[in-house]
Amino acid sequence: MRDRSIVAMIALALVAAIVITVAYRRDAGPKAEREKVVAIFKTAGTSNAFWSSVRDGVESGAKDFGLEVAIRAPRDEIYVDEQIQIMRGAIAERPAAIVLAAGDFHRLVAPVKEAKARGIRVVCVDSFIESEDADAKIGTDNFEAGQKCGAALLRHLALEPRSGKPRIAVMSYVQGSSTAIGRESGLRSALGDEALVAGTSYSSSEDQIAYSQAKDFLAKDAGLDGIAALNLPTLLGAARALAESGRKDSVALVGVDSSAEVLKYVERGVIRDAIVQKPFNMGYLSMETVRELLSGRKPKAYTNTGSVDIDKANMFEPENQKLLFPVAGK
């Protein structure tokens, strides 16, 4: 019955997407030759709901703001060298702007400096760099998202009596990514000294790797109380392992990001909370920001697109539907 509810929500989201996209369109200014923008994501995988939604936002924004956009990405998030090559190839083309989701907080600084030295505008989206060279940054406050994960874990763990502090496994994804750094920092800040971190793993944003890592945590630590999985593939892998273990009632799993599959795990109580980002907004606003820059206006230096804590109690509320289904966008 609940599966039918999710299907109905998807259908409603498709209708909402049409209405929302039309409503959100703004005047792109006088007709002119479409200026070229290269958007460089962290992965080309179309099966990733998060990046598919960012792509939808970029394409919708490019259309609304009169931009010609080419979207490129490495094979996967771990291939930072490949992303750097793509970035340098884009610089050689001299587009009007580059929108970059940096695969590494440190190593993409130099390519961004190269772009700026050639007069190319740079907007960082989702993942940032360790410098202020980008013209603008758009994305989730990842420290805050990590704090929400920690707060959700502590809330669930407080409901069950235990001797001593609860034990938490931290499951991250790509070491060196600004989003991973921010989320883990926020998580640890929220946990403080109220929980013990039993270990940290990195899944390379592969759900199969995360599945194996979660199975290992669960097999080796009979006293494990909670798991924080910090991105979508990691959350899906951890949820599958936890569901198979039969320990969903004693191990609280929370994570970042959402998809239809995540929602099914939330309904079943395998995932207690999902901290949901707004990827469509990130993509759309990156194009709006590029248009502002190319029109001589100064955009906000940083736009926090926000995140929302979704659980079994609020997942079917109408105001949360567009967050849960990326196709609904804004």
N, C-alpha and C positions, 0 to 999 in steps of 0.2 A: 504493500500500500504506500509506504514511504517512498519507494523507488518511483512510483507513479507521480508522487508529489515533486520529486526532483525533475522528472521529465517535463512536468507541467511548468515548473519554474524556468527550465531552459527555453521552452516555447515562448513564455512570456518575455524572457530576456531578449529573444530574437526580435520580437515586436518592439520592445523598448529600445533596442539598439537603433532602429530606424528613426524613431521619434527623437531620441536623445541626440543622435548625430546631427539631424536637421536643426534641432533647437540650439545646439552648441556652436553652430557655424557662425563665424564673424566675418566682417568685411575684410577681405585680403588686400584692400587698397586698389589703386588704379591698375588696369590691365597692362601687363608688361611681359617681356620675355621671362619665362620661368627660370629662376636662378637655381643652380644645381647644389644639392646637399647630399653628402654621403653620411649615412647612419651606420655605425659599426657596433654591432651587438657583441655579447660574450659567447653566444652559441648560435649556430644556424639551425639547430634542431627544431623542426616544426611541431614535434610532439610535446614540447614543453609549453604548457598553458600560459605560463607567465610571459615568455618571450613572444609567443603568438599574439598575446594581447598588446604588448608593447608595439609590435609590428602593426597591428590594426590601428593603434593610436597615431603612429607616425604616418601611415598612409592616409588616414582620414585628415590629419592636420596638414599634410603636404597639399592635399587637394583643396582644402579650405583656404590656405594662405598662399596659394599660387606658387608652390615650390616643386621642383623636380627632384625626387629623392631616389637614391640607389641604396639598398640595404645590403650590407655585407657582414660576414661573421666567420670566425674560425670554426673548425669541426665541433669543438666543444670548449667549455670554459677553461679547461686546464691548459689549452694550447695558447699560452700567452705570446710565445715567439711568433706564432702564426698571426695573432691579432696585431702585433707590432708591425709585421710585414704588410698586412692589409692597410694599416694606418699610414705607413710610409708610401704605399702605392697610391692611396687617396690624396696625400699631400702633393705628389707629383702631378696629379690631374688638376690641381688648383681649383677646387670647387669654392663656392662662396662660403660654405660652412661645413663643418664636420660635427656630427652628433656622436658622442663616444660613451659607451658603457665600458669603463676600463676594467680589464681582466686582472690587473695588478695595481695596487695602490701606489707603488714606487716606480715600477718599470715603465709605465706609460707617461711619466712626467716628461722625459726627453722628447718623445714624438709630439706631444702637445706643444712644447716649446718650439719645435721645428715648424709646426703648422702656424703658430702665431707669428713667427718670424717672417713667414711668407704672406702675411696679411689675411690668413684664413680664420674666420670666426670658429670658436670651439665651444660647444655646449656639452657638458657631462650629464648623462642621464643614468639613473639607478646606482651606478658605481663610480666613485670619484678618484682623484689622484692627490698625491701628497704635495700639492702646490696650489697657488691661487692663479695659475695661468689661464685656466678656462674662463670664458666670458660669463658663464652662468652654470649653476648646478641645479638639477631637478631630480627629486627622488624621495624615498622614504627616509625618515629619521631612523636609521637602523639601530642606534643606541636605544632609542625609545621603544622600538619593536622588540629588542632583546629584553628590555625591562618588563614589557608586557608578558613575554614568555615566562620570565622568572616569577612575576606576581601571580600568574595563573597556576604555575606549579605549586607555589607555596600555599595558595588558596585550596587546591585539591588535597595536598598532603596534610594540611592542618585538620582535615576532617577525619583522619584515621590515626588512632593512638599508636605510638611506637616508643621504644626506648632508644634514646639518642637522636642525633640529627639525621634527617633523611639523606639518602645517597642518590646523587643525580649523575646521569651520563650526558655529556654534551656532545652532540653530533653535528659538526660543522661540515663545510663543503670544500672550498678552495682556499688554502692558506695564502694570505697575501691580498685577497680581495677586500676592498674597503667595506663592502656590505657584511662579509663574514666577520671582519675585525670588529665592526660596530655592534653587530648583534651579540657576539659572544661577550664583549665588554659590558653591554647593557644587561645581559642575562646574569653575569657574575655580580654586577653591581646590585641588582634586585635581590639575588639570593643572599648576598652578604655572608654573615657567619651563621645563617639559619639552616644551611644545608652544606653537605660535603660533596665536592665534585669527584666522582669516582674515576673519571677519565674523559679525554677529548679525542674524537676521531674526525677524519676528513674524508668525505666520500667522493671527492672529485666531481660532485654533482651527478653521480651515477646511482640510480635507485638500487641496482643490483649490488653495488659495493656497500651502500648503506644498509641493505637487507642483511648482508653477511656480517657487517660490523655490529648491527643491533642484535643479531642472533648470538654473536660472541659475548656481548655485554650481558645478555640475559642468561646465557649458559654458565658464565663464569661468576656471576654475582647474584646469588640467591636473595640477597638483601637489598637489591636495587629497588628504589622507590619511584624514580621518575626519569624521563628522558626528554631532553629538549632537542628537537631536530630543526635546524636553522634555515633550510630552504626546501623547495618543493620536491625535488627528487629524493633528498635525504629523508624528508617526512614520509613520503610514500614507502620507501624501503623499510624504515623503522616501523611503520604501521603494519606492514605485511608480516614482519618478524614477530611483532607483539601479538598480532591476531593468532598466528600459528602457535605461539607459546602457551596460550590459555591463561595469560597473566594480566589481561587488560584491566581487571578489577583491582589489582594490587600495584600495578605500575602505571603511573600517570604520564601519558605522552602528550606533549604540546609541541607546536611548531609554527613555522612561518610559511605562508602562501596557501593557495587553495586551488582546487580543481574539482570536477565532478566526482572523481575517485576519492579525493580527500573528504568530500561531504558525506559519502557513503560510510567512510570510517568514523566520521563524527557521529552520524546517526546510530551506528552500532556501539558507540562508546569506546572504541579503540583509541581514537584521538579525542582528547578532552577539549582542547581549544586550538583554533587555528588563527594566527595573527595575519589578517588579510591585507595585502597591499592594494594599490590602485595603478596597475601597470598601463592600462589604456590611457589614463590621465598623463602618466609620465611621457608616453610617446607623443600624445597630442600637444601637450604643453611645450615639448622640445621644439616642435615645428612653429608654434606661436612665438616662442622665444627667439628662434632664428629669424623669423619675419621682423620682430622688433629690432634686432641687431642690424639687419640689413637695411632697415628703414631709418637708421640713425638714432633710434631711441635706446634708452638704457634700461634693460630689464632688471628684475630683482636678482641679486647675486645668488640667492638660494631659495628654492621653492620646495617646501616639505609637502609632499602629496599625501602623507598620512597613512595610517593603518588602523584596523578595527579588530577587536577581539570577538571572534565568532565561536559560539559553542552550540550544543544541542538545543539549548533553551531559546536561542534567538535566531537560529539559522533560517527559519521560515518566515521571519518578520519581513514585510514588504520592503522596508527601507534598506534591508541588507541584501536583497536579491541581486542588485547590479554589482555589488562587491564580490559576491560569490561566483558569478558567471562572467568571465572576462569579456564575452561578446557584448554584454550590456554597456561596457565602457563607463562613461560618466553618468 
